[in-house]
């Protein structure tokens, strides 16, 4: 069976860094489980960095810890350059960036807590799921 390709929305990364008890944290720890392929682009990694660095002082992680986490994601993810833009398709340009990556990488899922922000992406053959829903799909959660 083919491993599902995913793009993780920034809100999931932020949630994982805020708490080690939720589905987003479990998803991040499952990155090396070989049960899915994570996909990134330079603009998405820059968005991850911007959002997570704003957490410094609000969470127990230091800048170096966040850099290490983002570097790890970059080391295991499939890297993509976006040549074709679908903008504007969604309400938020940052969500458009996630959609464009998912389309370019021929992903199966966009993983987010803001499913309503990704309405109408089924036209691209994509499903939008929460971290908990993806964990169930890949057998990491009952």
C-alpha positions in Angstrom: 0.0 0.0 0.0 1.2 3.5 -0.9 2.2 5.7 2.0 0.0 8.8 2.1 1.7 12.1 1.2 0.9 15.0 3.6 1.5 18.7 4.1 1.3 19.8 7.7 -0.3 23.2 8.3 1.6 25.6 10.6 -1.1 25.5 13.3 -0.3 21.8 13.8 3.4 22.5 14.2 2.6 25.3 16.7 0.2 23.0 18.6 2.8 20.3 18.8 5.4 22.6 20.4 2.9 24.0 22.9 1.9 20.6 24.3 3.4 17.1 24.3 0.0 15.5 25.1 -2.0 16.1 21.9 -2.4 14.5 18.5 -0.2 17.2 16.8 2.7 16.2 19.0 2.1 12.5 18.4 2.0 13.3 14.6 5.3 15.1 14.8 6.9 12.2 16.7 5.6 9.8 14.0 7.4 11.6 11.2 10.1 8.9 11.1 7.5 6.0 11.4 7.6 5.5 7.7 3.8 5.5 7.6 3.5 8.8 5.6 5.6 11.1 3.6 5.8 14.7 4.7 6.3 17.4 2.1 7.7 20.9 2.5 8.6 24.0 0.5 10.9 26.9 1.4 7.9 29.3 1.9 6.2 26.8 4.2 9.4 26.2 6.3 9.8 30.0 6.6 6.2 30.2 7.8 6.9 27.4 10.3 9.9 29.3 11.6 8.1 32.6 11.9 5.2 31.1 13.8 7.3 28.9 16.1 9.8 31.6 17.0 7.0 33.8 18.2 6.5 31.1 20.9 9.9 31.7 22.5 9.3 32.8 26.1 5.8 31.3 26.1 6.9 27.7 26.0 9.8 25.7 27.5 11.7 25.4 24.3 14.6 27.7 23.4 15.4 29.1 20.0 18.0 26.3 19.5 15.4 23.6 20.3 13.0 25.0 17.8 15.8 25.3 15.2 16.7 21.6 15.9 13.0 20.5 15.4 12.6 22.5 12.2 16.0 21.2 10.9 14.9 17.7 11.6 11.6 18.2 9.7 13.7 19.6 6.8 16.0 16.6 6.9 13.3 14.0 6.6 10.8 15.8 4.4 10.4 15.7 0.7 11.4 19.2 -0.7 9.4 20.9 -3.4 9.7 24.0 -5.5 6.4 25.6 -6.5 6.3 26.7 -10.1 2.5 27.0 -10.6 0.4 29.2 -8.3 -3.3 28.6 -7.8 -3.8 32.0 -6.1 -6.1 33.3 -5.1 -8.1 30.1 -4.4 -8.5 30.2 -0.7 -9.3 33.1 1.6 -5.8 33.2 3.2 -2.6 33.5 1.0 -0.8 31.3 3.5 -3.4 28.6 3.1 -3.0 29.0 -0.7 0.7 28.3 -0.1 -0.1 25.0 1.7 -2.6 24.1 -1.1 0.0 24.8 -3.8 2.5 22.6 -2.1 0.0 19.8 -1.6 -1.0 19.9 -5.3 2.6 20.1 -6.5 3.7 17.2 -4.3 0.6 15.2 -5.3 -0.3 14.8 -1.7 -3.3 12.9 -0.3 -3.9 15.0 2.8 -3.5 18.5 4.2 -3.3 18.1 8.0 -4.7 21.1 9.8 -6.9 22.2 12.7 -8.6 24.7 10.4 -10.5 22.4 8.1 -13.0 25.1 7.2 -10.1 27.2 5.7 -9.5 24.5 3.1 -13.0 24.2 1.6 -13.2 23.1 -2.0 -9.8 21.5 -2.2 -11.4 18.1 -3.1 -11.3 19.5 -6.7 -7.6 18.9 -6.5 -8.0 15.3 -5.2 -7.0 16.3 -1.6 -8.6 15.5 1.7 -8.3 17.8 4.7 -7.9 16.0 8.0 -7.0 16.9 11.6 -3.9 15.3 13.2 -6.1 12.9 15.1 -7.9 11.8 11.9 -4.6 11.2 10.1 -3.2 9.2 13.1 -6.3 7.0 12.9 -5.9 6.5 9.2 -2.3 5.4 9.5 -3.0 3.1 12.5 -1.2 5.2 15.1 -4.4 5.9 17.1 -7.3 3.7 18.0 
